[in-house]
Amino acid sequence: MRKVVVFGAGLVVRAHVRYLLDHGYQVTVASRTVAKAEAILDGHPAGTPLAFDISREPERLSSIVAGHEVAVSLLPWQYHPRVARACLDAGVHMVTTSYVKDEMKALDAEARAKGVILFNELGVDPGIDHMTAMKVIHAVEAAG
């Protein structure tokens, strides 16, 4: 079975996790509080809740990532390079919604060499704000 770990328990996590579970993935939700992870998984048999706080126990990150094929980081942006490093070390692909920062750019050559995908800027943000910006631009243009 395909295995994905999702780090975080924010607003977009539930729909994302439900989609993966409904499409045959085994999903681990790693959240600071296991109760939030359990609520997101809602008892699904292919879901595994996990209490994990990257700011307090970063040493666990590598072992968590290593048991999966893909890591989805919905953590605050400053933690993405740590998750990416763990993914590179384990040969695990990574997806995140955040913009590409210099720390992530610095990992690009290594990721390409290892055949590991570090896929950034995928999701509600920045997608929604790009579309909103274009809507405003078009409205201003139409108003002359």
Residue pairs with C-beta under 8 A, 6 or more apart in sequence:
1 24
1 25
1 26
1 46
2 24
2 25
2 26
2 69
2 70
3 25
3 26
3 27
3 28
3 67
3 68
3 69
3 70
4 20
4 25
4 26
4 27
4 28
4 68
4 69
4 70
4 71
4 72
5 27
5 28
5 29
5 30
5 64
5 65
5 67
5 68
5 70
5 71
5 72
6 13
6 16
6 17
6 20
6 27
6 28
6 29
6 30
6 71
6 72
6 74
7 30
7 31
7 52
7 54
7 71
7 72
7 73
7 74
7 75
7 79
7 83
8 30
8 31
8 73
8 74
8 75
9 29
9 31
9 32
9 33
9 36
9 37
9 40
10 74
12 74
12 97
12 123
12 124
13 29
13 40
13 74
14 40
16 72
16 74
17 27
17 29
17 40
17 41
17 47
20 27
21 27
21 41
21 44
21 46
21 47
24 46
25 46
26 46
26 47
26 48
27 41
27 44
27 46
27 47
27 48
28 47
28 48
28 49
28 50
28 64
28 67
28 68
29 37
29 40
29 41
29 47
29 48
29 49
29 50
30 37
30 50
30 51
30 52
30 64
31 37
31 40
31 49
31 50
31 51
31 52
32 51
32 52
32 53
33 51
34 49
34 50
34 51
37 49
37 50
37 51
38 49
40 47
40 49
41 47
41 48
41 49
50 64
52 60
52 61
52 64
54 61
54 75
54 79
54 82
54 83
55 79
58 82
61 82
61 83
61 86
62 86
62 89
62 90
64 86
65 71
65 83
65 86
65 87
65 90
65 92
66 86
66 90
66 92
68 92
69 92
69 93
70 92
70 93
70 94
70 95
71 83
71 86
71 87
71 92
71 93
71 94
71 95
72 94
72 95
72 96
73 79
73 80
73 83
73 84
73 94
73 95
73 96
73 98
74 96
74 97
75 83
77 98
77 99
77 101
80 94
80 96
80 98
80 101
80 103
80 104
80 120
81 101
81 103
81 104
81 107
83 94
83 96
84 94
84 104
84 107
84 111
84 118
85 107
86 92
87 93
87 94
87 116
87 118
88 107
88 110
88 111
88 114
88 116
88 118
91 114
91 115
91 116
92 116
93 116
93 117
93 118
93 119
94 116
94 117
94 118
94 119
95 119
95 122
96 119
96 120
96 121
96 122
96 123
97 120
97 121
97 122
97 123
97 124
97 125
97 126
98 120
98 121
98 125
99 120
99 121
99 126
100 120
100 121
104 118
104 120
107 118
108 118
111 117
111 118
